[in-house]
């Protein structure tokens, strides 16, 4: 029997956060017989009307995706989706409004969930259309598991050599400190609230972030002076402007602002993570890295419960410095493992057992995508999809040259600096070695700028 498997499309928006996990997922899928095309989400969308129809693996289902999802459906794709941000969420009603649309949900064939709580949130969404929900976990968590941590061991060792015993400050303030300031979500929320400027959830959340942003900048000098013999690495969010952090760092020899590579080797190398309300805190809990949730401003309406629950908590600069000293002198470690797992197991599948990447590919195989492509649309539908994507591509490429536009090429390159065929091949070989000699026949080729083809060569 001649199988004609569906092509899997794996878009990457933030390279330092997503790329390595999606390379692992691509390698697992290719080993099972799927041709995979992956790369920058923006550039993949430009190219998608020239790819054999298959499965588009969407990382979000926001209202902003309606047009692209519609084009994909006209081109004959099926869409399998998860919410990349779904591990750390707001209250259900607010998060549904921000991250989901009944229109995008209606175009999805299968939903993938981080864990039980994520599946519940998807299932209870008023616009949920009844499509299958699969609790698979996320490939990003695979990279934190003990069998794959060695993938980053060399980088972690290099970081320790470069910076000695250091503290990592992971910031999460793009809502108020965006790469392009006029794209600040707080400013948008205030405009949307109208002349009365009443406190909608978005305004309240944004103002809390604004106050925390200020408090983090105030905290850094005191921490630097309290622990003068330790480096403090500030790692801004991929969508943030680095300048405010650089301004603080310039006054202290032991504060450095760096956003290199994915966060995992940094979490392995650091002795302490300090953050507020971000997924990195959960990743630190999986890696057994001590973490402090710094909460100088507290508001139960907007605080993020999961990251705080798996971390030590500090509510003042003095308390933060005291706990930091305890961690750095070895008298305090992470929260007890049993306490962390009692929380994490409700939110993250595949912390052990079968890898999340394998579970995701199992869903695709069980759905029949390995043996066939999705049904082709009518010639009229295909032509409409092709034309709409060509027009969309032309507009997006024009916007790439518009200063300050969210599609500006500088902002794209800030989030996706780029990689090479050789780098991806090397990572696949490394993954294969750690997993007992896998992926030996998996090969990588470059199709276009920022776009790569990954498949099994027999």
C-alpha positions in Angstrom: 0.0 0.0 0.0 1.4 3.4 -1.0 0.8 5.8 1.8 0.6 9.5 1.1 1.1 11.1 4.5 -0.1 14.6 5.3 2.6 17.3 5.5 2.9 18.8 9.0 3.4 22.5 9.2 5.1 23.7 12.4 5.2 27.5 12.8 7.5 29.2 15.3 6.8 32.7 16.5 9.3 33.3 19.4 12.5 31.4 18.5 14.1 31.3 21.9 11.0 29.9 23.5 9.6 27.5 20.9 12.2 26.4 18.4 14.1 23.6 20.1 10.9 22.0 21.3 9.4 22.1 17.8 12.6 20.6 16.4 12.2 17.7 18.7 8.5 17.4 17.7 9.5 17.6 14.0 12.1 14.8 14.5 9.6 12.5 16.2 7.0 13.2 13.5 9.5 12.7 10.6 10.8 9.4 12.2 7.2 8.2 12.1 6.9 9.0 8.4 5.5 12.5 8.3 7.1 15.1 6.1 7.5 18.3 8.2 8.0 21.9 7.2 8.9 24.3 10.0 10.2 27.8 10.5 9.2 31.4 11.2 5.4 31.7 11.4 5.4 34.9 9.3 7.5 33.4 6.5 5.6 30.1 6.6 2.4 31.9 6.0 3.9 33.6 3.0 4.9 30.2 1.6 2.0 28.1 2.7 0.1 28.1 -0.6 3.0 26.3 -2.2 3.2 23.4 0.4 1.4 20.1 -0.2 -1.8 20.2 1.9 -1.6 18.7 5.3 -1.9 19.5 9.0 -1.2 23.0 10.2 -0.2 22.9 13.9 -1.5 26.2 15.3 -0.1 27.6 18.6 -3.1 29.8 19.3 -6.7 30.3 18.3 -7.2 34.0 18.7 -9.5 36.2 16.8 -6.5 37.6 15.0 -6.1 34.1 13.4 -9.5 34.0 11.7 -8.2 35.2 8.3 -5.2 32.9 8.2 -7.3 29.9 9.4 -9.8 30.6 6.7 -7.1 30.7 4.0 -5.6 27.5 5.3 -9.0 25.8 5.1 -9.6 27.0 1.5 -6.1 25.6 0.6 -7.2 22.2 1.9 -5.4 22.1 5.3 -6.8 20.7 8.5 -5.9 22.5 11.7 -4.7 20.9 14.9 -4.2 23.5 17.7 -3.1 24.2 21.2 -2.7 27.4 23.2 1.0 28.0 23.7 0.2 30.4 26.6 -2.3 28.1 28.2 -0.2 26.9 31.1 -0.4 30.2 33.0 -3.9 31.6 32.5 -6.2 34.4 33.7 -9.7 33.7 35.0 -11.6 31.6 32.5 -14.0 34.3 31.1 -11.2 36.8 30.6 -8.8 34.3 29.1 -11.5 32.9 26.8 -12.0 36.4 25.5 -8.3 37.1 24.9 -7.2 33.7 23.5 -10.2 32.1 21.8 -12.7 32.8 19.2 -15.7 30.6 18.3 -14.9 31.2 14.6 -11.3 29.9 14.9 -12.5 27.0 17.2 -15.0 26.0 14.5 -12.1 25.5 12.0 -10.0 23.2 14.3 -10.1 19.4 13.9 -8.2 18.4 17.1 -7.3 20.3 20.3 -4.1 19.5 22.3 -4.0 20.3 26.0 -1.1 20.9 28.4 -2.9 19.0 31.1 -6.2 18.3 32.8 -6.8 21.9 33.8 -6.1 23.1 30.3 -8.5 20.5 28.8 -11.2 21.6 31.3 -10.8 25.2 30.2 -11.1 24.4 26.5 -14.1 22.1 27.1 -16.0 24.7 29.1 -15.5 27.5 26.6 -19.0 28.6 25.4 -17.7 28.5 21.8 -16.4 25.0 22.1 -17.6 23.0 19.1 -17.2 19.5 20.4 -13.9 18.6 18.6 -11.7 16.0 20.3 -9.5 17.3 23.1 -6.3 15.3 23.7 -4.3 15.7 26.9 -0.8 15.4 25.5 1.4 17.9 27.3 3.7 20.2 25.4 7.0 19.5 23.7 8.6 22.4 25.7 8.2 20.3 28.8 10.0 17.3 27.2 13.2 19.3 27.2 13.0 19.7 30.9 12.7 16.0 31.6 15.8 14.2 33.0 16.4 12.1 29.9 16.7 15.2 27.8 18.2 17.8 30.1 21.7 16.8 28.9 20.8 18.5 25.6 21.5 21.8 27.3 24.2 20.6 29.7 27.1 22.0 27.7 25.4 25.4 27.4 24.6 25.4 31.1 28.2 24.7 31.9 29.4 27.5 29.7 27.0 29.9 31.4 28.4 28.9 34.8 31.9 29.5 33.5 31.0 32.9 32.1 29.0 34.2 35.1 29.9 32.1 38.1 27.2 31.7 40.7 24.4 33.9 39.3 20.8 34.9 39.9 18.4 35.0 36.9 15.7 37.7 36.7 13.1 36.7 34.1 10.9 39.7 33.2 7.4 39.5 31.8 6.4 43.1 31.1 5.7 43.3 27.4 2.2 44.6 28.1 3.8 47.9 29.4 7.3 47.7 28.1 6.8 46.6 24.5 9.6 46.5 21.9 7.5 49.2 20.1 6.1 51.3 22.9 2.9 52.3 20.9 2.0 48.6 20.8 1.7 48.4 24.6 -1.3 46.4 25.5 -2.0 48.7 28.5 -2.3 51.7 26.1 -4.7 49.7 23.9 -6.8 48.7 26.9 -7.1 52.3 28.2 -8.2 53.5 24.7 -10.7 50.6 24.5 -12.1 51.5 27.9 -13.3 54.8 26.5 -13.5 58.3 27.9 -14.7 57.1 31.3 -11.4 55.1 31.5 -13.2 52.5 33.8 -11.1 49.6 35.0 -11.8 46.7 32.7 -9.9 43.5 33.3 -7.3 44.5 30.7 -6.7 47.9 32.2 -6.5 46.5 35.7 -4.1 43.7 34.6 -2.0 46.2 32.7 -1.8 48.7 35.6 -0.7 45.9 37.9 2.0 45.0 35.4 3.0 48.6 35.2 3.5 48.8 39.0 5.4 45.6 39.1 7.6 46.8 36.3 8.5 49.8 38.4 9.0 47.7 41.5 11.3 45.3 39.7 13.5 48.2 38.5 13.7 49.5 42.1 14.5 46.1 43.5 17.5 45.4 41.3 19.9 47.9 42.8 19.2 46.6 46.3 19.6 43.0 45.3 22.9 43.9 43.5 24.2 45.6 46.7 23.0 42.8 49.0 24.8 40.1 46.9 27.7 42.0 45.4 29.8 38.9 44.6 27.1 37.3 42.5 26.1 38.3 39.0 22.4 39.2 38.4 21.3 38.4 34.9 18.2 40.2 33.7 16.5 38.3 30.8 13.7 40.4 29.2 10.7 38.8 27.6 11.2 38.3 23.8 8.7 41.1 23.1 10.2 43.6 25.5 12.3 46.7 25.1 15.7 46.1 26.7 16.6 49.8 27.3 14.9 50.4 30.7 16.8 47.3 32.1 20.1 48.4 30.5 19.7 51.8 32.1 19.5 50.2 35.6 22.3 47.7 34.8 24.7 50.5 33.8 25.0 51.6 37.4 26.0 48.2 38.8 28.9 46.0 37.7 27.1 42.8 38.7 23.9 43.4 36.7 23.8 42.3 33.1 21.0 42.4 30.6 21.1 39.3 28.3 18.6 37.5 26.2 20.6 34.7 24.5 19.2 31.4 23.4 16.4 29.5 25.0 15.8 29.8 28.8 16.3 26.2 29.7 20.2 26.2 30.0 19.9 29.5 32.0 17.5 27.8 34.4 19.9 24.8 34.7 22.9 27.1 35.3 21.3 29.6 37.7 21.1 29.1 41.5 18.0 31.2 41.8 15.2 32.5 39.5 13.2 35.6 40.4 10.1 36.4 38.5 6.4 37.2 38.7 3.6 35.5 36.9 5.4 33.8 34.0 5.7 30.3 32.6 9.4 30.2 33.3 8.6 29.9 37.0 6.7 26.6 36.3 9.6 25.4 34.2 12.0 26.1 37.1 9.8 24.0 39.3 10.0 21.1 36.9 13.8 21.5 36.8 14.2 21.7 40.6 15.6 25.2 40.4 14.8 27.5 43.4 12.4 30.3 42.4 11.0 33.3 44.2 7.7 34.9 43.1 8.4 38.6 43.8 5.1 40.2 44.7 5.6 43.7 46.0 2.1 44.5 44.6 -0.6 41.9 45.2 -4.1 41.9 43.6 -6.0 38.6 43.7 -8.0 39.7 40.7 -5.0 39.7 38.4 -2.3 37.6 40.1 -1.2 34.3 38.4 -1.8 31.5 40.8 0.2 28.6 39.3 3.7 30.2 39.1 3.3 31.6 42.6 2.1 28.3 44.1 5.3 26.4 43.0 7.6 29.2 44.2 8.8 30.8 47.4 7.0 34.2 47.8 8.5 37.5 48.7 6.3 40.6 49.3 8.9 43.3 49.9 12.4 44.1 48.7 13.8 43.1 52.1 12.0 39.8 52.1 13.3 39.1 48.6 16.9 39.9 49.6 16.6 37.7 52.7 15.3 34.7 50.8 17.8 35.2 48.1 20.6 35.2 50.6 19.3 31.9 52.1 19.2 30.3 48.7 22.7 31.5 47.7 24.3 30.4 51.0 22.7 26.9 50.6 20.2 26.9 53.5 17.1 27.0 51.3 16.3 25.1 48.1 13.2 24.7 45.9 9.8 23.9 47.4 9.6 20.2 48.4 9.1 17.9 45.3 5.9 16.4 46.6 4.4 19.8 47.0 5.4 20.9 43.5 4.1 17.7 41.9 0.8 17.8 43.7 0.2 21.1 41.9 2.1 20.5 38.6 0.3 17.1 37.8 -3.0 18.9 37.4 -1.6 21.3 34.9 1.1 19.4 32.9 0.8 15.9 31.3 3.9 13.9 30.3 6.2 15.0 33.2 7.2 11.3 33.0 6.3 8.3 30.9 5.8 8.8 27.2 7.1 12.1 25.9 4.6 14.8 25.0 6.1 14.9 21.5 5.3 11.2 21.1 1.7 11.7 22.4 1.1 14.6 20.0 2.3 12.5 17.0 0.1 9.6 18.3 -2.9 11.8 18.0 -2.0 12.6 14.3 -1.5 8.9 13.5 -4.7 7.8 15.3 -6.6 10.5 13.3 -5.4 8.8 10.1 -3.1 11.6 8.9 -0.2 9.3 8.3 -2.1 7.4 5.6 -3.8 10.2 3.8 -3.9 13.9 3.1 -7.0 16.0 4.0 -9.7 16.1 1.3 -8.9 18.6 -1.4 -11.3 21.5 -1.7 -12.9 22.5 -4.9 -10.8 24.2 -7.6 -12.7 27.4 -6.8 -11.8 27.2 -3.1 -8.2 26.5 -3.9 -8.0 29.5 -6.2 -9.6 31.7 -3.6 -7.2 30.5 -0.9 -4.2 31.0 -3.2 -5.3 34.5 -4.2 -6.2 35.6 -0.7 -2.8 34.4 0.6 -0.9 36.2 -2.2 -2.7 39.5 -1.4 -2.1 38.9 2.4 1.5 38.2 1.8 2.0 41.4 -0.3 0.4 43.5 2.5 2.5 41.8 5.2 5.7 42.4 3.3 4.9 46.0 2.8 4.2 46.3 6.5 7.6 44.8 7.2 9.1 48.0 6.0 6.8 50.3 8.0 8.5 51.7 11.1 6.9 50.7 14.3 4.4 48.3 12.7 3.7 45.0 14.5 4.8 43.2 11.3 8.0 45.3 11.0 11.0 43.2 10.0 13.1 44.4 13.0 10.4 43.1 15.4 10.2 39.8 13.5 14.0 39.4 13.6 14.0 40.3 17.3 11.7 37.4 18.0 13.0 35.0 15.3 16.7 35.9 14.6 17.1 32.8 12.4 18.8 29.5 12.4 20.5 27.3 9.8 20.1 23.8 8.3 23.3 22.7 10.0 22.1 23.9 13.4 18.8 22.1 13.2 20.5 18.9 11.9 22.9 19.0 14.8 20.1 19.4 17.4 18.2 16.5 15.9 21.3 14.3 16.1 21.8 15.4 19.7 18.2 14.6 20.6 18.6 11.2 18.9 21.7 10.3 20.9 20.1 11.2 24.2 17.0 9.1 23.3 19.1 5.9 22.6 20.1 6.3 19.0 17.0 7.6 17.3 16.4 9.9 14.3 19.4 8.4 12.3 17.5 8.7 9.0 16.0 12.1 9.6 17.3 14.8 7.3 17.0 18.6 7.1 16.9 20.8 4.1 16.2 24.6 3.6 13.4 25.6 1.4 13.3 29.4 1.7 14.6 32.0 4.2 13.6 30.9 7.6 11.8 27.7 6.3 13.1 24.1 6.6 12.0 20.7 5.4 12.5 17.7 7.8 11.8 14.2 6.7 12.9 10.6 7.0 15.2 9.4 4.2 15.3 5.6 3.7 
